Every structure is written in C-alpha cells, then in structure tokens.
Amino acid sequence: MVKNIYDFIILGAGGTGLAAAMYGARLGLKTLVLGKASGSELPVGGVITTTDIVENYPGFIKLTGQELAKKLEDHARAYDLVEIKEEEANDVSKINGGFSVKTKKGDYEAKTILFATGTKVRKLPDEVKGAKEFERKGVNYCALCDGPLYKGKTVAVIGGADASAKDALLLSQYATKVYMIYRGEKIHPEPVNLEKIEANKKIEIINNSNVVEVKGDKLVNEVVLDKEFKGSKNLKVDGIFVAIGHLVLSDLAKKIGVGIDEKGEIKIDHKTSATNVSGAFSAGDVTDKQFKQLITGVADGCTAAYSAYEYIGGLKSFK
Ligand SMILES: Cc1cc2nc3c(=O)[nH]c(=O)nc-3n(C[C@H](O)[C@H](O)[C@H](O)COP(=O)(O)OP(=O)(O)OC[C@H]3O[C@@H](n4cnc5c(N)ncnc54)[C@H](O)[C@@H]3O)c2cc1C
C-alpha cells in the first residue's frame, strides 16, 4: 500500500485546525486535516457551527457560526497543500521521524502533528425531557457567546461550580433575573465569586434541585424542577445556560505520552503551542489555555503551524 506522507497532520477540523492548516500551507507544509469525532457529530468547522450568531470575531460585526466556519474552511481549502478528510483518527503512534495516524479509511504519516481535537460539551442528560428538543431554542451551552441575546429577560444557569457562577455573573449584566439551579447542598465557586454572587441582587440560588423538564412553545418558556421552589415546581424562564462541564478530547494525545493536566487538558508551552513530545503540538479548546474562544484557538493554531515549520526546518529547539 502507498503511504500518505505529510509534513503536518492536524487532528480536528474546527476553527483551530482549519486556521493551522491555512497557515501551515502558507509556510509550505504539506498538510492533512482529519476532522470528525464519534459522538460529537460536528461538521467541518467544529463547535462554532453550533451557535447562531457570532458578534465577537474581529472583522465581522455579525454572522452565523456556520458562515464563519465556512469562511475558515474555504480559506484552508484555497491552498493546494491542504487536504481535508472527514475521517476520525482512531489511533496515533510515534514512528521514526514523526507520527502515524490511522483512520478507518487510511494510514497517514507526518513529521509533525497538531492535536486540535477540542472538547465535547457535557450536555443535560437524556432523562431531562425537552433538553434536546430546545437546544439552540433557549437551551444554551455558552453564556459568553449567547448571554447578550437575553437582555431584559429571565434565565437560569444549571450548575454550581466556579464556571457556573461566572456565567451567572456575566448573565446578570444582560438579564433582569438569573437563577442558579444546583443539585447539591450549596454552590461551590471560588470564594471571591461566591461573594459577588451573594452581593448580586439579580441572582437567586436554588440549591438541592434538578431540572427534570424543559418546556416551551417555539422557544423555552419554563423549566420543571424536581422540588418545589416558592410553592411551585414550574419556573418561568426565557432560557437556560447549562454549565455542567466539558469533556476534553485528549485521549489520542495521551497515547503518545503527551502531558495532560488534572482536567484532561493538553499541557502546552503557551509561547509555541508545543507539547512535551517532540514534534507534537496542540492548540484550541483541548489545551490548558484559560480563555477559550474561536479567535484565541485560531491564533494558537497559527502559532502551532509556525512552530511545526520551525521544528521541521530545524530552526528552533523545542526541548
Ligand atoms: C454554543 C457555543 C457558542 C460559542 N460562541 C462563540 C462566539 O460567539 N465567539 C467565539 O469566539 N467563540 C465562541 N464559542 C467558543 C468557540 O466555538 C471555541 O472556542 C472554538 O470553536 C474551539 O475551536 P477548536 O477548533 O479548538 O475546537 P472544536 O471546534 O471543538 O473542533 C475540534 C474538532 O476536532 C474534531 N475531532 C475531535 N476528535 C477527533 C478525532 N479523533 N479525529 C478527527 N477529528 C476529531 C471534532 O469533531 C471537532 O470538529 C462558542 C462555543 C459554543 C459551544
């Protein structure tokens, strides 16, 4: 069988991977992007395609996530050196002079590899009736992105950790009322955020409660709780923000000895996007970077491509 050999192989065809491909090709790297993950069902473009409106990507005042993803994809495809295959990487190994990646359809080799596999949102469990039906119709998974749509409205954040508290604080800048619904005894954000939550008159905490159903007409208009709150299990809301965590897709990186932190995020050198494994880079939502947005993923994807170029050319030592 003829081997397909590349300079740069990118796992993940989200914004990060596509930007890295474009940049790699500009630097003369023969680049392959593999993009698809079982379970995530994300198309080329990645998770940004799951949001309606993007208003914070420089250069575009307002466009849909899908439009933006298509622009990133077209930009990558504009280079003959880029190939994008909608295949899931099932196995990665180190070989002499680089890396080998296997999919169901092929066996690929490259001198350098970029893990841009992103994350999977931890969604409300299937037992919560209506959660799936109302996704993007009031059931949201990104407060930073979709919070401004709820100006003057009532929302609920599901979750009790620091991220949920920060979401509630952010949402209180737009919404007139923000409930925090938490299944445990007491929400547990960082003390500084707990103080801010307690001082915020718009935020009300509902502890020891689970959402069992999301209801609405075309859009969400209420949730049903498993316990009464102020005499009723039905709570009127215009939208909910689910902040019960993310699942990082870093298993393949782990297989070749790439270092991850306690959250499963790939540890990178934030100057170069290099991992602890020579020739292996990582960027975007799968990494241990703090501020995870499309623009920061795209920037780091470009940094990773440049580092791969330097690595291949022996222009810099990454150890
Ligand atoms: C609802 C929502 C709204 C958002 N709105 C905004 C916004 O308005 N502005 C903003 O800047 N950011 C926004 N974000 C955040 C932004 O979408 C992400 O930070 C960014 O898209 C991450 O890109 P990524 O390429 O690193 O990861 P992803 O987009 O998750 O891409 C990773 C890709 O890798 C693929 N993959 C995983 N494993 C494999 C494998 N084994 N083989 C092949 N492919 C694999 C996945 O299928 C996926 O396509 C939003 C996020 C969400 C969830």
Ligand as a Chemical Component Dictionary entry (heavy atoms), coordinates in Angstrom:
data_LIG
# 
_chem_comp.id                   LIG 
_chem_comp.type                 NON-POLYMER 
_chem_comp.pdbx_formal_charge   0 
_chem_comp.three_letter_code    LIG 
# 
loop_
_chem_comp_atom.comp_id 
_chem_comp_atom.atom_id 
_chem_comp_atom.alt_atom_id 
_chem_comp_atom.type_symbol 
_chem_comp_atom.charge 
_chem_comp_atom.model_Cartn_x 
_chem_comp_atom.model_Cartn_y 
_chem_comp_atom.model_Cartn_z 
_chem_comp_atom.pdbx_ordinal 
LIG C1  C1  C 0 -22.617 27.333 21.778 1  
LIG C2  C2  C 0 -21.251 27.954 21.614 2  
LIG C3  C3  C 0 -21.168 29.257 21.167 3  
LIG C4  C4  C 0 -19.916 29.843 21.015 4  
LIG N1  N1  N 0 -19.850 31.134 20.559 5  
LIG C5  C5  C 0 -18.649 31.707 20.393 6  
LIG C6  C6  C 0 -18.555 33.047 19.907 7  
LIG O1  O1  O 0 -19.565 33.713 19.669 8  
LIG N2  N2  N 0 -17.305 33.549 19.712 9  
LIG C7  C7  C 0 -16.169 32.833 19.976 10 
LIG O2  O2  O 0 -15.076 33.348 19.741 11 
LIG N3  N3  N 0 -16.224 31.578 20.458 12 
LIG C8  C8  C 0 -17.439 31.007 20.680 13 
LIG N4  N4  N 0 -17.504 29.744 21.185 14 
LIG C9  C9  C 0 -16.274 29.029 21.530 15 
LIG C10 C10 C 0 -15.617 28.502 20.243 16 
LIG O3  O3  O 0 -16.583 27.861 19.452 17 
LIG C11 C11 C 0 -14.487 27.532 20.545 18 
LIG O4  O4  O 0 -13.592 28.108 21.481 19 
LIG C12 C12 C 0 -13.712 27.171 19.285 20 
LIG O5  O5  O 0 -14.586 26.956 18.212 21 
LIG C13 C13 C 0 -12.851 25.941 19.540 22 
LIG O6  O6  O 0 -12.302 25.514 18.331 23 
LIG P1  P1  P 0 -11.407 24.215 18.293 24 
LIG O7  O7  O 0 -11.071 24.033 16.837 25 
LIG O8  O8  O 0 -10.299 24.322 19.263 26 
LIG O9  O9  O 0 -12.326 23.041 18.788 27 
LIG P2  P2  P 0 -13.623 22.438 18.076 28 
LIG O10 O10 O 0 -14.364 23.459 17.339 29 
LIG O11 O11 O 0 -14.297 21.643 19.131 30 
LIG O12 O12 O 0 -13.032 21.481 16.975 31 
LIG C14 C14 C 0 -12.436 20.272 17.276 32 
LIG C15 C15 C 0 -12.742 19.335 16.141 33 
LIG O13 O13 O 0 -11.965 18.165 16.296 34 
LIG C16 C16 C 0 -12.748 17.073 15.901 35 
LIG N5  N5  N 0 -12.175 15.867 16.471 36 
LIG C17 C17 C 0 -12.128 15.515 17.773 37 
LIG N6  N6  N 0 -11.525 14.306 17.899 38 
LIG C18 C18 C 0 -11.172 13.927 16.650 39 
LIG C19 C19 C 0 -10.532 12.777 16.125 40 
LIG N7  N7  N 0 -10.136 11.752 16.904 41 
LIG N8  N8  N 0 -10.333 12.680 14.784 42 
LIG C20 C20 C 0 -10.737 13.688 13.991 43 
LIG N9  N9  N 0 -11.366 14.801 14.430 44 
LIG C21 C21 C 0 -11.575 14.909 15.748 45 
LIG C22 C22 C 0 -14.137 17.419 16.415 46 
LIG O14 O14 O 0 -15.119 16.689 15.733 47 
LIG C23 C23 C 0 -14.214 18.902 16.102 48 
LIG O15 O15 O 0 -14.722 19.135 14.829 49 
LIG C24 C24 C 0 -18.736 29.123 21.336 50 
LIG C25 C25 C 0 -18.841 27.799 21.785 51 
LIG C26 C26 C 0 -20.086 27.225 21.926 52 
LIG C27 C27 C 0 -20.179 25.807 22.400 53 
# 
loop_
_chem_comp_bond.comp_id 
_chem_comp_bond.atom_id_1 
_chem_comp_bond.atom_id_2 
_chem_comp_bond.value_order 
_chem_comp_bond.pdbx_ordinal 
LIG C1  C2  SING 1  
LIG C2  C3  SING 2  
LIG C2  C26 DOUB 3  
LIG C3  C4  DOUB 4  
LIG C4  N1  SING 5  
LIG C4  C24 SING 6  
LIG N1  C5  DOUB 7  
LIG C5  C6  SING 8  
LIG C5  C8  SING 9  
LIG C6  O1  DOUB 10 
LIG C6  N2  SING 11 
LIG N2  C7  SING 12 
LIG C7  O2  DOUB 13 
LIG C7  N3  SING 14 
LIG N3  C8  DOUB 15 
LIG C8  N4  SING 16 
LIG N4  C9  SING 17 
LIG N4  C24 SING 18 
LIG C9  C10 SING 19 
LIG C10 O3  SING 20 
LIG C10 C11 SING 21 
LIG C11 O4  SING 22 
LIG C11 C12 SING 23 
LIG C12 O5  SING 24 
LIG C12 C13 SING 25 
LIG C13 O6  SING 26 
LIG O6  P1  SING 27 
LIG P1  O7  DOUB 28 
LIG P1  O8  SING 29 
LIG P1  O9  SING 30 
LIG O9  P2  SING 31 
LIG P2  O10 DOUB 32 
LIG P2  O11 SING 33 
LIG P2  O12 SING 34 
LIG O12 C14 SING 35 
LIG C14 C15 SING 36 
LIG C15 O13 SING 37 
LIG C15 C23 SING 38 
LIG O13 C16 SING 39 
LIG C16 N5  SING 40 
LIG C16 C22 SING 41 
LIG N5  C17 SING 42 
LIG N5  C21 SING 43 
LIG C17 N6  DOUB 44 
LIG N6  C18 SING 45 
LIG C18 C19 SING 46 
LIG C18 C21 DOUB 47 
LIG C19 N7  SING 48 
LIG C19 N8  DOUB 49 
LIG N8  C20 SING 50 
LIG C20 N9  DOUB 51 
LIG N9  C21 SING 52 
LIG C22 O14 SING 53 
LIG C22 C23 SING 54 
LIG C23 O15 SING 55 
LIG C24 C25 DOUB 56 
LIG C25 C26 SING 57 
LIG C26 C27 SING 58 
# 
